Amino acid sequence: MKILLAIDGSDFSKVAIHELIKMTLSSNSEIHIINVYEVPKTTGLGLHTMGGRIGNYIEEIRSNAQKLGNKIVSEAFDKIKAENKALTITTSVISGLPKSTIYEKAEDWGADLIVVGSQGHGALSRLVLGSVSQYLTTNAKCSVLIARDRNKK
């Protein structure tokens, strides 16, 4: 079984990691842990007036997001591997729109299951931001597990 675990370091992601660890998986199962971060879009307007400093600022944001993403997937890798050393686990940290990037990775990799945490957004947030889990359950060709913390309301 090929399982794509999409995490962002939130408490919701920690629940998703825990749910994955609880699953009984065969030794030939593969897990790919992905973290997707968004970098703010900029226009060329203002780059000239600020002497190009915005480009440096965006690159610093990208670098910091990449480092944080690497830490997030590394910690998840260690937790999962500690529970089942036989699993094949790979990781990636990618810049992009989370819902579409996770979807595309699952399709390209041939995932059998996508595991994500519940974001718990209200109706307004879902309308404005879009829900990653909702998008995946609607569009993914494989099964999607949305992990929820039973203790939170």
C-alpha positions, 0 to 999 in steps of 0.5 A: 500500500502506498500512503501519502501523509500530508502534514504542516506541523500543526496539532491536526497533523500530529493527530494524522501522524498518530492515526497512521502509526496506529494502522496495521501496515504490511512491511511492503507498505510505502509512506511518503511524507509531504509538507507543502508551504506557500510563498507570497506572490509578488509583482514586479511593481515595487521591486525597482522602487525598493532596490530589489529588497523584496526579492531577497525577502521572498527568498528568505521566506522560502528558505525558512519555510523549507527549513521548517518543512524539513524539520516537520517531515524529519520528526514525522519520519522518526516517529513512524520509523520508530514504530515500524522499522520495516516501512519504506518512508520517503519525504519531500518539502514542496512550495505550492498551493497545498491542496493542489500540490498534495493532490498532484503528488498523490496522483503522480506517485500512485497513492492508495491512501492520503492521510491528512489532519482536519483543519477544523475551519468554520464555514467562512474560512472554508469559503475564503481559504478552501479546505485541503481535506475537503478538496482532497475528498472531492477530487482524489482518485484514492481514499482519503483519511481525515484524522480528527482529535476526539478530545477537541470540539 
